[in-house]
Every structure is written in C-alpha cells, then in structure tokens.
Amino acid sequence: MRVSAALAILAGLTLRILFVLKFPVTDSGDAPFYIELAWNWLKNRVYGFTVHGVLTPVDMRTPGYPAFLAAIFALAGNSPRTVMLVQVVLDVVTCVGIAWIARRLALDAFRRRAGIAALWLAVLCPFTANYTAVVLTEILVTFLTTVAILVLLQTEIGPGGGGIGRPGFWSNPWFLAGILVGLGTLVRPETPLILFAAGVVLLCKWFRPRDWGKLTRASVLMGVGLILPLLPWAARNWHTLHEVQFLAPRYSELPGEYTPHGFIDWTNTWLWRFRDVYLTHWKLNEEEISPDDLPPYAYDSPEERARVSDLLDQYDDSLTIDPVLDNQFRAIARERTERHPVRTYLKVPSLRCFALWFTPRVELLPISGHLTPLSVEWEDDRPDFLRAVAFAFGNCFYIGLALAGAWLARGRPGLAFLIAFIVVRTVFFAYEVETVEPRYVLECFPAVIVLGAHAFAYRFEFSAATQLSSTGSG
C-alpha cells in the first residue's frame, strides 16, 4: 500500500506539472484581477487596483486568495508560474486529504482499499489537476473544503463522531470547522454552503425537541467560528469604504457602478449553457451583443425577438445598460415568467444543474468542448471533437463511480453529509448565480471522489449494502 501511495503521489505531481508547463493560464477570467490586487497590496499597501488612473481601494473580491498570492510574491516576486507550482503541491496534499476522508468513512474491512482508491482517483483527476495551472481560487478553496470536511466528520455527522460532547470551546470540531469555512469564505464567498449542508443533516438527525439544545450549540459554535476570520475584512471595509461588508458585493461591482438586474432577470429565463455566458454576460460593457448569436429559446415569439433586438441595438450604441434600458429587459423577463413560470423556476435551473455536472470541463484547455451537433463537430475538427469526447466520458466516469459508491455505502454515517453538500452547492449555483461555469462545482469533487472510492473499495459487490446495515459504525 505504501508503494502504491508513493506512486500515486508521484503520478499526481507529474500530471499537474505537465499542466503547468504545457497549459498555463494567467490572463483568463479573474486571474489578472487577483494578480493586480495581490501586487498592489504587497507593494503599495492598498488592497485595490487602478480605476481611471487612480489606485483605488475596492471590496469586489474577498482577500483570501490575493493574500495567498501576496505571500508567494513576497518570496518569489510577481511570478504566476511559482504560484502554479505551489498550487501543484497544495492540490496533491488535498488528494491525500481526500484519501483520509475515504478511509474514515469506509467499513473497517475496506478502509485501506478505499483510501488507496480515493488517492488514485484524486491524483489522476484532470478536472481538478488542470486548475493548478491557472491563477484562480479553486485549488486553495478545495484544499480548505477538504480539511473542513475532515474536521466535520469528527462530529456527530461522521462515523463515531462526538463533537458536541467534547470539552472546551477552541478545540471543539464544530468551532474548528467554522474557522476553516471562514477562511475558505475569504477565498470564495459561497464556502459557508458546506456548513449549511451540515446543518441540513443535523436537522434531520436532531429534529426532536430533546435534541434542540445540541442543535443550537452546534450552530452557535459553527457560526462563531465562521464569523471570526471575517471580522478583519469587515473592519477594513468599514474603515476604508465606510460600508458594512463581510463578504463581497453580490455582482462584484465597483462603488457606484450600476448592476443591470433586469438584464440578468431576462437571461435567467433562458440561459443554461456555459457557451451562452460568453455571448451575453461576459460581453456587457465591453462588446456588442448580437441577437443572432443567441439560441432560439431566448425568444418566445417573433415579436419578442424584435423587442429584444431593439434593446440590444440600443445597448450596442453605447455598450452600456442604463436603468431605463434595464427596466425594459425586466419587463420582458416578467412577461416570460408569467407565461411559463415552470420554465423560469424549474426547467432552466434543472438544465443548469445538468450543465454544471455533465460537461467536458475543458474551459482551461485548448479544446473547444463542443459536442453537438455530432455530425458537424465530427466533420469540422475531428481531433478536437475526440479530445472533448474523452474528457466528457472521463467526467461521466467520475460521476458514475460516485453514484455507484453512494448506493453501495448507503446508510454509512457521514455519506449523507457529502451528498447533502453536493446537492446544496449545485442547487445554489443553479438558482442564485447567472453564469453557468462548470468550475463552480469543482469544490464538490472531494466528495465525488470519496463516494467513487467506495465503489472501488467494495469492488461493486452490491451485497456490501447488507454488510453496512449489519456492521457498526466502526
């Protein structure tokens, strides 16, 4: 087992270094913002960037990842490549943490097998590995998420846990989990969803009045732990920007910047594919938006298409959506929702859940990722199509393993928490975030891999389910 673990770690390092050397990304998405924030913070002692030629303090990104970058820049200079190499090591450590989780959740007879299966699945997962080669938050927050899961499994939601009954406050696992999630929240603001998932499991476990005291104490411990790391950031925003802000603005807007809520409401009635984000939200205030580029289901009738085209023409004239124009988009959104409420509140979010999970996950690679229409993609660029298909099958492989493992290990303490976390995070992004980016569920992959490891651990012996029901928590 030690030889296998060592080989797995070596393979994981090799795969990630290959991504760093062959496919580094420093100019994608938020990467330039994080680099500038970190460098200005380090060199100019201002957490901000240049706005209209003036270095301006901002709160549009929480400071966890810029602090991580600044610490590396302080030692190695403004070197994104060094950041990537540090992320390589950090992600392999995360893989080891995933193996620990799998060992803890498995039956005694399967623990070593579950741990080594989880380690190999984690180190060979290309969907997490390729994010080591980009200056984005995913690697750091996935590490913190994995550690938080490990700690939470020491409580009553894990096998043999007993967090509430332990003496002390500072060493209580509920409190420590809150601290870890608070640190993760400084990296990505939606990280508290992991505590929400833990709360859902506790509500199901402690719904009787006699358990409400334990439920309250666990909630308070997690809440206090969560808030403590956020206090310095909130104090800075109050002192510097004169505002109460514990996280970051909902739409990452600058002070005084107008947010086109009506336009967002309109896209929420139809947008569910990641490719359509490039054609709408990521063009706002920078490029023209053509109605011809939008899919047919963005309109309910020729008359509605004409209205939208007129509004987009007005936007194209100034590359700005002002309140008047935005209200007209809001009116169209309201009409579409009144005609088809099921579409807005159920169909589109359900399709977004599908898009978040069933994707080739090649957004950082020189691969288009387009799979349909099959005949066209096959004829246009066959090698690109085959690479996208390979990644899509790989993604389905991990999801299929997770489903099999969840079935095999059903009833095992701790797995309900992992499943709740995956569901809560997926639903949150399907309903609350207008851009359908596959990376938003990347933080769920530690849970996915742990579930998948159970399928390997039990060798797909479905009789293991009966063993689970007859064996203690171990």
Helices and strands as residue ranges (DSSP letters): H 2-22, H 31-44, E 48-51, E 54-57, H 64-76, H 80-105, G 108-110, H 111-123, H 126-129, G 130-133, H 138-152, H 173-185, H 193-205, G 209-211, H 212-241, H 261-267, H 274-279, G 281-283, G 291-293, G 296-298, H 302-318, H 323-339, H 341-342, I 343-347, H 348-357, H 374-380, H 382-408, H 415-432, G 438-444, H 445-457, H 464-470
